[in-house]
């Protein structure tokens, strides 16, 4: 019960109503990539419709990611780790 409550707090934090759809969409991969037994154990709902949405979201992500500039494409830590390599290879 405690783990389920914690999962709910992580996946559906209290945010203003207009932001809730964005947070639900962001939680989709976190829930969808869990093994079905884990989802069931946590009481996380999953359906064919959610699976289709996850598939579309993944395809959109794969297609758009290469088009993003580095500050949006990579975490700051990843950019910092690449900086020394870029300086030494020039």
C-alpha positions as CSV (number, residue, x, y, z in Angstrom):
1,X,0.0,0.0,0.0
2,X,2.8,2.4,0.9
3,X,4.6,1.6,-2.4
4,X,1.4,2.3,-4.4
5,X,0.9,5.6,-2.6
6,X,4.5,6.6,-3.3
7,X,4.2,5.6,-7.0
8,X,1.1,7.7,-7.3
9,X,2.9,10.7,-5.8
10,X,5.8,10.3,-8.2
11,X,3.6,9.7,-11.3
12,X,0.8,12.2,-10.5
13,X,2.3,15.0,-8.4
14,X,0.0,17.7,-7.3
15,X,0.2,20.3,-10.1
16,X,-2.2,23.0,-11.3
17,X,-5.0,21.6,-13.4
18,X,-3.8,23.0,-16.7
19,X,-0.5,21.1,-16.3
20,X,-2.1,17.7,-15.5
21,X,-2.3,16.4,-19.1
22,X,1.4,17.2,-19.6
23,X,2.3,15.2,-16.5
24,X,0.1,12.3,-17.5
25,X,1.8,12.2,-20.9
26,X,5.2,12.4,-19.2
27,X,4.4,9.5,-16.9
28,X,3.2,7.3,-19.8
29,X,6.7,5.9,-20.7
30,X,7.5,5.4,-17.0
31,X,4.5,3.2,-16.6
32,X,4.4,1.7,-20.0
33,X,8.0,0.4,-19.9
34,X,7.5,-1.4,-16.6
35,X,6.9,-5.2,-16.9
36,X,3.1,-6.0,-16.7
37,X,3.5,-7.8,-13.4
38,X,5.1,-4.7,-11.8
39,X,2.4,-2.4,-13.3
40,X,-0.3,-4.7,-11.9
41,X,1.4,-4.9,-8.5
42,X,1.5,-1.1,-8.2
43,X,-2.1,-0.9,-9.4
44,X,-1.2,1.2,-12.4
45,X,-3.8,1.0,-15.1
46,X,-2.7,0.0,-18.7
47,X,-4.8,-0.5,-21.8
48,X,-4.4,-1.1,-25.5
49,X,-5.1,2.6,-26.0
50,X,-2.3,3.6,-23.7
51,X,0.0,1.2,-25.5
52,X,-0.9,2.8,-28.8
53,X,-0.3,6.3,-27.4
54,X,3.1,5.2,-26.0
55,X,4.0,3.8,-29.4
56,X,3.1,7.1,-31.1
57,X,5.0,9.1,-28.5
58,X,8.1,6.9,-28.9
59,X,8.0,7.3,-32.7
60,X,7.5,11.1,-32.4
61,X,10.4,11.3,-30.0
62,X,12.7,9.3,-32.2
63,X,11.8,11.4,-35.2
64,X,12.1,14.8,-33.5
65,X,15.1,14.3,-31.3
66,X,17.7,14.5,-34.0
67,X,16.2,17.9,-35.0
68,X,16.7,19.5,-31.6
69,X,19.6,21.7,-30.9
70,X,22.1,20.3,-28.3
71,X,20.8,22.4,-25.3
72,X,17.4,20.8,-25.7
73,X,18.6,17.4,-26.9
74,X,21.2,16.6,-24.2
75,X,21.1,16.9,-20.4
76,X,23.5,19.6,-19.1
77,X,25.7,16.9,-17.6
78,X,26.0,15.1,-20.9
79,X,27.0,18.3,-22.6
80,X,29.6,19.0,-20.0
81,X,31.1,15.5,-20.4
82,X,31.4,16.0,-24.2
83,X,33.0,19.5,-23.9
84,X,36.5,18.1,-23.0
85,X,36.5,15.7,-25.9
86,X,35.5,18.4,-28.3
87,X,38.4,20.6,-27.2
88,X,41.0,17.8,-27.4
89,X,39.8,16.6,-30.9
90,X,40.3,20.0,-32.5
